[in-house]
Amino acid sequence: MLKSARMFGFSILVVALTTLLFLMSACQRPTVIGEENKAMLLRVQELWNTGKLTLADEIFAGDFVNHDPISPDVHDLKTYKEYITTVRTGLPDFHVSIDDMLAEADKVAVRWTATGTHTGVLMGIPPTGKQATWSGMTIYRLAEGKIVEAWWSKDMFSLLIQLGVIPPPGQGME
């Protein structure tokens, strides 16, 4: 009887430890995935800062979907790459830095700051020679090691004010 009780107790202990190890590994895997996904976003930063469009094919899925209310025509990988070229043509010294990055499951949220000098035509706006700094946030969804979707929110109002395209609030155009 005593031997049976010890075996039962031992069995309970083995089951408890196995369950604990399983739960610990399940908790660690999303962290690893989150870190891998965050590393992918550093490559997006490199893409924007260098303009090397070949990186886009490595980073983004072929069926990538872009959601940007300010640039609704930028909706897939082809138009996204064209948009990068447009921005870097208007702002040849364009640079983006990552201020914060949070990862959860298949999504990474990035808060970023961009700078550039407006020396080329930018979305129909003739060069002003002015430097500008603006910020935004983007949420990326990844699957199978590639970015499959992005949602944007960026302060284009501030950019347009800095370029002198629109007046600051409460002031008229000169």
N, C-alpha and C positions, 0 to 999 in steps of 0.2 A: 504494500500500500504506500509506504513512504517513498519507495523507488518510483512508483507511478506518479505520485505528487511532484517529485523532483523533475521527472521527464515532462510533465504537463507544464510546470513552471518554466523549464528550460525552453520548451516549445513556444510559450507565450513570449519569452524574452527574444527568441530568434525572430518571431513574427514582428515584434515591436521594433527591433533594430533594423530589420529589412525594410519595414515601412518608413522608418525615419531616414534611412539612406536613400530610399526612392524619393521621398519628399525633398530632401536636401539637393539631390541631383536635379530634380524638376525645377527647383528655385534657382539653381545656378545656371541652367541652360539659357533662360531668357536673358540673364545678365551677359552671357557670352554673345548671344545673338545681338543684344543691344549694343555691345562694344563693337562688334563686326559692322553693324549698320552705321554706327557713328564714324567709323573709319572710312566708310564709303562716302560720307558727306564731306570729309576732308578732301576727297578726290573731286567732288563737285566744286569746292572752293578753288582747287587747282585749275579746273576747267575754266571757270569764270576769270581767274586772275591771269591765265596764260592765253586763253582763247584757242587752245589746241582742241579742235572739234573732234579729233579722233578719240579723245578721252570719253566723249559723250557716248560713243558706241560701246565702250567697255562698261560704262557706269549705268546706263539706262536700258531698260527692256525695249525691244522693238515696238511693243504696243503701248509704250508710255503715254499717259494721259496727264495733261497739264491743266490746272484750274487757276486762272488768273483773271479776276474781274476787270482789271485795268487793261489787260492785253488778251481779250477773248480769242483773237485770231491765233494766239500761240497755244495750240491745243495738243500737239503731238511731238514726237522727237524731231522730225524734219523742221517744223516751224520753231521749235525751241532752239535748235542750233542756229537758225536764221536770226532769231532774236538776240542770241549771244553775239553774233557778228554785228548786228545793228547797234547794240549797246557799245561794243568795243570800237566800232567805227566812230561813233559820236564822242566817246570818252576813251581815247586810246590808252590812257594810264589808269583805266578802271581797276579798282582793287576792292575786294570784299574781305572782311574779317568776320570770324565767327565769335560772337559775344557770349552766347550760351547754347548748349546743345543737350537735349533730354531725349532719352530713348526708352520706349516701352513697347514690348512685343515687336510688331512689324513696322512701327512708326518711329520717326525721329523728327523732333521739333527743333528748329534752328532760329535763333534770334541773331540777326546780322547787321553790320554797318557797311555801307559802300561809299566809296569816294571816287572822284574822277574830275578831270578838267575837260570842259566842253569845247574841243577844238575841231570837231567834225560835225556833220549834219546828224542830228539825233531825232529820229521819228518826225522828220519834217521841220525841225527847229534848226535854223542856221547857227553856226558856231558863235558862241558868246565869249569864249576865252575864260569863262569863270569856272572856279572850282566849286564843287558841291559835295556835301555829305548828307546821306539819307539812310534810313534804317527800315527794317522790315522783319517779318517772320515768315517762315516757310515750314510746312509740315510735309514730310516725305513718307511714302509707304513703299516698303521694299518686299520683294518676293524672290526667292531663289538667287540671292546675292545681287540683285539689280533693282534700281528704282523703277517702280511701275506707275507711281502717281505722285503729284505734288499740288499743294494748295498754298497760294500766296496771299500775303497782305503786306503792302509796302507804302511808304509815305511819299508818293509822287508829288503831292501838293507842296511839300517842303522843297523837293528838287526843283520844281518849276519856279518857285519863289526865288531860290538861290540863283537860278539861271537868268532871272529877270523877265521871264515869260509872262508871269502874272504878278500883280502887286501883293505885298503882304496884307493880311486882313486889316481893314480900316484905312488903307491908303489907295489912292488912285494911281493909274499908270502915268508915267512922266512923258 
